[in-house]
């Protein structure tokens, strides 16, 4: 099955997954307070970049569709404003 976890600036510094997962989609949703230059970054637990983007203004929105298997966890490194939805599947057999 597919699942979604929503992370916010309160999650910066946290590792939100430790088990292997298949990431289906990463969706960044800015707010009225989002400004050009606001940053979003996800790393694995070893500090390697998984995903990053930078806002260009209020209500910034970015989406990445992937079928990538991530085994090392996902750490929220930077999330200046808004939220990130991570859609994933626990079935890593494919």
N, C-alpha and C positions, 0 to 999 in steps of 0.2 A: 504494500500500500504506500501511498504518498503521504507525506507529512510536511507541515510548515512550522518553522520556528521564526518568531519575530524578535529581533534584537534592537536595542536602542543604545543611546550614549551611556546608560547605566551599566551596560555589559562590557564596556571598554576594559581591556585587560583580562577578561574572562575567556576561558576555553569552553565553547558551547557544545562541542562534540568530542568524544574520545574514542568511540567505536567507529569502525569503518562504515561509510555511507556512500551512496551514489547521489551526488548533488544534481538535481534536475534543473533548477533555476535560481538565480540570485536577482532580487528585485529591490532596488534602492528607491525609497520614497521620501522626498524632501517635504518641507513644510513652508509656511509663509515666512518663517524665520531663516530658512536656508538661503545662503548668500553665495555668490560666485567665490570659488576657492575652497568651500567646505569640502572636506576629504572623507573618503570611505576606504578602509583597507581591511582585508582578512588575510591572515597568515596561518601556516600550519604551526604546530607546537615547537618546531625547530627554527621558526622565524623566517621561513621561506614564503615568499609572496604567493597567495592563491588568487586574490582578486583585488582590484583597486579602481576607483573612479573619482572624479572631482566635479563638483556641482558648478553649473554656470548661472545659477540664480534661484529665485524662490520657486518652490514646487518642482524642483529638479527631480527627474525620474530617469532611471537607467535599468536596463534588464539584460541579463546574460543567461542564455539557454545553454545548458551543458549536460553531458552524461558522464561526468568525471567521477571516478572513484577516489575518495579521499580517505586515507587510512590513518593519518597522523593527528586528527583533530582539527578544529577550526578555532582560531583565536581572534577575537575582535580587537584590532589594533587601533583603528581610528574610525570614529563615527561622530562627526561634528554636530549634525542635526538630523532630525527625521528618524527613519528606521530602515532596517534591511530585513526583508523576508527571504529565508533560505528554504526552498522546497527540496525535499530529499526523500530517498527511499532507503530502507534498512536492508533490502535484498541486494547484496553485492555480487551475486553469482554471474551477472552478465556484464 
